[in-house]
């Protein structure tokens, strides 16, 4: 394997997704939805599976601390295991929304495949309860989660680390756009 060529191709693939023609419009649209949620006294709720849970966790922290947008993250081990044990893994996020979410909140779901039942069920719940849904997915363009979203960030890709890296970059770009700059003090 030519490692240098591998890396050039890898980063070219990432760049292709980062610079999608409509991505700036979607980031601006997501910012507006999130700020409307904030102005109306709502919150932004983040959830995902696996590495996407870590991305959701990171974004929730930055939106709250740096962006001054009240955000919660459902990806905490005791929370997940208790809700999964009592309601089933495919229902844990939906059930958590029943306890925490109100109409006008915004739900951000991160999933490479967009086909995990727990995130799809959460999106359906949100749609039935006037909760905004922003999705971050990859794989199939008609994945079930993307079909449930109001704003969808999607990559035509099946490489997990590329999808996850771009998802994180897009989420943090929304946060920095809310802040209005990319360099700032975190204290």
C-alpha positions, -999 to +999 in steps of 0.1 A: +000+000+000+012+035-008+005+052+025+009+087+012-015+081-016-040+065+008-038+096+030-042+120+001-072+101-011-086+099+024-084+137+030-097+144-005-128+123+004-133+143+036-128+176+017-154+166-008-180+162+019-170+193+039-174+214+008-207+201-004-225+228-024-255+230+000-237+225+033-234+262+042-271+267+037-279+237+059-255+249+086-272+284+086-307+268+086-297+246+116-283+276+134-316+295+129-337+265+142-314+261+173-315+299+181-353+299+177-354+270+202-332+290+226-353+322+222-385+302+230-370+288+262-364+253+247-334+231+247-314+211+223-312+174+229-284+152+215-282+114+211-264+088+191-249+053+192-212+043+196-188+069+183-218+090+173-227+091+210-193+106+217-198+132+190-232+141+205-217+144+239-189+167+227-214+189+207-238+191+237-210+204+259-198+230+233-233+242+225-240+247+262-207+261+275-195+280+245-227+286+225-249+294+255-276+272+242-292+250+268-284+214+257-286+180+271-270+147+261-287+114+266-255+094+261-246+087+298-241+050+307-265+048+337-291+067+318-289+044+287-288+012+307-317+021+329-339+032+301-329+003+279-335-022+307-369-008+314-382+000+279-359-019+255-329-006+236-349+003+205-371+026+227-347+042+252-342+075+234-379+078+227-388+072+263-362+096+275-377+123+252-410+116+269-394+126+302-373+155+290-386+171+258-413+196+251-428+210+220-404+234+203-372+217+215-347+205+189-335+169+188-301+163+171-295+126+162-262+114+150-259+080+133-236+067+105-262+043+091-293+062+100-310+028+105-307+021+142-342+016+156-335+036+187-327+068+168-354+062+142-380+057+169-368+089+187-372+109+155-407+096+150-416+105+185-402+140+180-421+145+148-453+135+166-447+159+194-436+191+176-399+187+183-375+198+156-353+170+142-318+176+128-301+144+116-265+136+108-262+103+088-243+086+060-248+054+040-281+052+021-296+084+009-330+071+019-320+059+053-349+058+078-335+085+101-329+109+073-364+105+061-376+117+096-355+148+097-364+184+092-328+193+084-305+165+073-267+164+071-259+134+050-228+119+034-228+096+005-202+074+022-199+041+040-165+048+057-174+052+094-144+074+104-149+097+075-186+100+083-180+106+120-152+131+114-173+152+090-203+150+113-182+163+142-169+191+120-203+201+108-218+201+143-190+222+157-193+246+127-229+252+137-218+259+172-191+283+161-215+301+138-239+306+168-209+320+187-199+341+156-163+333+156-139+303+156-114+316+181-126+325+216-118+320+253-134+289+268-132+302+304 
